[in-house]
Structures are given as structure tokens and as C-alpha cells.
Amino acid sequence: MGYPTNYRYTREHEWIALDGAIGTVGITDYAQASLGDIVYVDVPKVGDAVTANATFGSVESVKAVSDLYSPVSGTVTAINEDLKASPDKINEDPHNTWIIRVELSDPSEFTALLDAAAYEAFISEETGS
């Protein structure tokens, strides 16, 4: 699967798409494939603050529980309510299934993240492929 070029990526395998000052955050195809079948997603509440590189929740799969790391700092403006009943949507379409939306407090954090090519190179280094 190709990685959307309009997204930015973290080394912890989250993606973020920016629309004005609002960032939409999810996990990458690589992350969901590594986790296996996702059965639960734990997210913050709307209005909660998140900090770049700090955990904001977790994803539970049949294999493990994995922390979610915020790519940016800001305030949660929305959570994907659909994931409560259907967390497996992340497995089905990881790059179109968002987890939270964040109003960025520092837009420069977005530009400091990996672009698609750098993220793909990072995965290749990590997997040795």
C-alpha cells in the first residue's frame, strides 16, 4: 500500500493530515499490519490536551496493546465514535480511518514530521527490506 503524500508520519507509525489548523490523526498501514486484528481503541476526550511525541491513547489487538503517540501538540476537537463499535475499520482502511482530530497549538510541528518518502525509507530500514 502506498502512503498518502499529503500526510505526515511519525516514527511510531501514526499519520496526520492537516486541514487549516485541524490535524486528523490515525495509524499507518504498517502499524495495523504489525498489530493484527484491532479489537479496541482507547482515546482521549474532546477538549483534552495532547502533546507531540506523548501517548494519547492505545490500540488493542489480538496480539498486543500498543500506545498511540500524538504527532503534534494541541487540543482534541473530535474522536471517531465509529471505532467504539467497529475498531476493525482501522485494519480495513488505515489511511482513511481517523482516530482523533486535534487543533494544533504549533503548526511547525507538522512540517517537522516525516513525509511519505521518508516514512517509507524509515520502514525499509526498520524491517530490513
JOHU-V782089 format. One line per field, one symbol per residue. ss: DSSP state (2 for helix, 1 for strand, 0 for the rest). psi: psi as a letter, one per 30 degrees, with the letter a starting at -180 (. if undefined). burial: I if it has 9 or more other C-alpha atoms within 8 Angstrom, else O. A space follows every 50 residues. Layout:
ss=???
psi=???
burial=???
This chain:
ss=00000001100001111110011111102222222001111100000011 00001111111000111110000111111002222000222200000001 11110002222001022222222222200
psi=klkkffllllfghllkkkjbgkkkkalleeeeeeeajkfkkklllkfkkl kkglkfalkklfelkkkkkkflkakkflkjfffefifffeeeiefgjlel kkjkfjffeefflkleeeeeeeeeeefg.
burial=OOOOOOIIIIOOIIIIIIOOOIIIIIIIIOIIOOIIIIIIIOIIOIOOOI IIOOIIIIIIIIOOOOIIIIIIIIIIIOIOOOIOOOIIIIIOIIIOIIII IIIIOOOOIIOOIIIIOOIIOIOIOOOOO
